[in-house]
């Protein structure tokens, strides 16, 4: 099994981990029907509307 010859420096470890620090959360858009935040190109979980039409029948 391969074993490293030298200890990985703090700067090398930080450079490798820095790519994950740059990641951000998902982009949110506003639902035109109920004005709640939702993921773009998806049915609104609050009002079940997409593109001005009710896609999923609400239970209430």
N, C-alpha and C positions, 0 to 999 in steps of 0.2 A: 504494500500500500504506500502511496506517495506521502511523504512527510516534508513540510517546508523546512528549508535550511535556516532561515532567519525569521525572527519575529516580524509580523506585519506592523508597520509603524502606525501611529495614531492618525497621521495625515492620509495615508493610503486607506485606512479604514473609514475615515470621514469622507473621502472622495467617493468611495463605493456606496456609502449610505446616503450621500447627498441627493442622488437621483430620486429617492423615495420622498425626501423632504419637499421636493418641488411639486409633488402631486397635489391637486386640489380636489374639492368635492365636485359632484355633478352639477352641470349648469341647470338652472331652473328658469322656467318661463311662467308667465301669468296666464291663468285660464281666463278666456274672454267671457265665459258664462258666469262663473262665481268669483272671479278675481283672487283665487287662491294659488299659491305656487305649485307647479307641477313639472314633471320631466317633459322635455319637448318631444313631440311626435308620439305621445302616449295618451291614453284615455285619462281624464282627470279622476283621481280617486275620490274626490269630494262630491262631484255632481254627476259623474259617469257620462260626460259629454266629450265628443271629439269632433272637431271641424263643424261645430254648430248643430250636431245631431246627437240625440241620446243613443249611445251604443249599447250599454249594458242596462237592462231594466232594473230600476231601483226597487228595493224590497219594501220601502215605506209607502 
